[in-house]
């Protein structure tokens, strides 16, 4: 059964296994003081990727990466403004607040995206000693609702934040899909737009289990090494995490993987529209939200794993991955036809 529940369900790109075998030949100094980790950092610091004015720390998973990044930016009396639907607010079991000791301030949004206008009311407590002080704006790109921030929108948020003595963090679990969807470079959405911190995702885009914390420019923190360690996110055999990024980013494989995921989502969208299925959101990356007849959701889920997103409206979510192929999209649509015929 092919799964459309999440890109976390997908496999690992073969080039990653090849790279892991390459770095597995000898004993290597632990905790990142090795040539393979330095190689991965150098690759990611290319101008078209993250640029040289950043610190990069490799980590194990997305939640931990967000915790480390935010911990490096805030004190315990400060807050992080995020969309109500943000992963750090809805799907991380309170880890940012529990481990980093910060306060999340969720903001309702129509599409998962924050704007200066939506954020401004949150700043009314600045200087009020009884309230946690706003310090970070955290966005997701792409968002949990499948929408994208353009480079211009990220820059506008960063300009607004910096004018109010705030920093901007991006949960980039699907940043590769956002890059492809925007038709821009990774640098355009990060350093080039003025971003202060990035949780660089890898697991959703063909890695085995590898993420990275990136701090840019003036937000670089000499204590990042210790913050990562105290947050339980420091791999001892660092080369096996770092090498995954080398494999993905050395020759543009990351972009090919994200491009395929986005293209397969677009193909699914066309097939759903042809069948009169209502889409609830515009599709910009690899997440597809639609309304299915209630009677066919459960039977179809027995064939293809996907999530019901809103039980009240029968909204479902399909997610395509780097390894989704057209034959699998066609098979899903064929099964959909069969179930629709039963109504």
VENNORDA-V344016 format. One record per backbone hydrogen bond with DSSP energy under -1.0 kcal/mol. CO is the residue of the C=O (numbers start at 1). NH is the residue of the N-H. E is the energy in kcal/mol with one decimal. If there is no record, write none. Layout:
<<CO:NH:E> <CO:NH:E>>
This chain:
<<4:319:-2.4> <6:9:-1.4> <13:16:-1.8> <14:18:-2.0> <15:19:-2.0> <16:20:-2.5> <17:21:-2.1> <18:22:-1.7> <19:23:-1.9> <30:33:-1.2> <32:34:-1.6> <34:38:-1.9> <35:39:-2.1> <36:40:-2.0> <37:41:-2.2> <38:42:-2.3> <39:43:-2.2> <40:44:-2.3> <41:45:-1.6> <43:46:-1.5> <44:50:-2.2> <46:49:-1.4> <46:51:-2.2> <48:187:-1.5> <52:54:-1.9> <53:217:-2.2> <55:215:-2.1> <57:213:-3.2> <59:211:-1.8> <61:65:-2.1> <62:66:-2.3> <63:67:-2.2> <64:68:-2.6> <65:69:-2.6> <66:70:-2.5> <67:71:-2.4> <68:72:-1.6> <70:73:-1.3> <70:74:-1.6> <75:78:-1.9> <77:133:-2.4> <78:103:-1.4> <79:135:-2.1> <79:136:-1.7> <80:105:-2.9> <81:138:-3.2> <82:107:-2.2> <83:86:-1.9> <86:89:-1.2> <86:90:-2.1> <87:91:-2.4> <92:95:-2.9> <94:98:-3.1> <95:99:-3.2> <96:100:-1.0> <103:80:-2.8> <105:82:-1.9> <107:84:-2.9> <115:119:-1.9> <116:120:-2.2> <119:122:-1.9> <120:123:-1.8> <121:124:-1.4> <123:126:-1.6> <125:128:-2.6> <128:131:-1.9> <133:79:-2.6> <135:167:-2.5> <136:81:-3.1> <137:169:-2.8> <139:171:-3.4> <143:146:-1.8> <147:143:-2.9> <150:154:-2.4> <151:155:-2.4> <152:156:-2.2> <153:157:-2.1> <154:158:-2.6> <155:159:-3.0> <156:160:-2.2> <157:161:-2.9> <158:162:-2.9> <159:163:-1.7> <161:164:-1.2> <161:166:-3.0> <162:165:-1.3> <167:137:-3.0> <168:196:-1.8> <168:197:-1.7> <169:139:-2.8> <170:172:-1.1> <170:199:-2.9> <171:141:-1.7> <172:175:-1.6> <172:201:-1.9> <174:178:-1.6> <175:179:-2.3> <176:180:-2.2> <177:181:-2.5> <178:182:-1.9> <179:183:-1.1> <179:184:-1.8> <187:192:-2.3> <190:193:-1.0> <190:195:-2.3> <191:194:-1.3> <196:216:-2.6> <197:170:-2.0> <198:214:-2.5> <199:172:-1.7> <200:212:-1.4> <202:205:-1.3> <202:207:-1.9> <206:13:-2.2> <211:59:-2.5> <212:200:-2.8> <213:57:-2.7> <214:198:-2.7> <215:55:-2.4> <216:219:-2.2> <217:220:-1.8> <221:224:-2.0> <223:227:-2.6> <224:228:-2.5> <225:229:-1.8> <226:230:-3.0> <227:231:-1.2> <228:233:-2.4> <229:232:-1.8> <236:31:-3.5> <236:238:-1.7> <237:240:-1.7> <238:241:-1.5> <238:242:-2.7> <239:243:-2.6> <242:246:-1.7> <243:247:-2.5> <244:248:-1.8> <245:249:-2.8> <246:250:-2.0> <248:254:-2.5> <252:256:-1.7> <253:257:-2.6> <254:258:-2.0> <255:259:-2.5> <256:260:-2.0> <257:261:-2.1> <258:262:-2.6> <259:263:-2.4> <260:264:-2.5> <261:265:-1.7> <262:266:-2.2> <263:267:-2.1> <264:268:-2.2> <265:269:-2.4> <266:270:-2.1> <267:271:-2.0> <268:272:-2.5> <269:273:-2.6> <270:274:-2.1> <272:277:-2.4> <273:276:-1.8> <278:291:-2.7> <286:320:-2.0> <288:318:-2.9> <289:280:-1.6> <290:316:-3.3> <293:296:-1.5> <296:300:-2.3> <297:301:-2.2> <298:302:-1.1> <300:303:-1.1> <300:304:-2.6> <305:4:-3.2> <307:317:-2.6> <310:314:-1.3> <310:315:-1.6> <314:292:-1.9> <315:309:-2.2> <315:310:-2.1> <316:290:-2.1> <317:307:-1.2> <318:288:-3.1> <321:324:-1.4> <325:329:-1.5> <326:330:-2.7> <327:331:-2.1> <328:332:-2.1> <329:333:-2.4> <330:334:-2.3> <331:335:-2.3> <332:336:-2.2> <333:337:-2.3> <334:338:-1.9> <335:339:-2.3> <336:340:-2.8> <337:341:-1.8> <339:342:-1.0> <340:343:-1.0>>
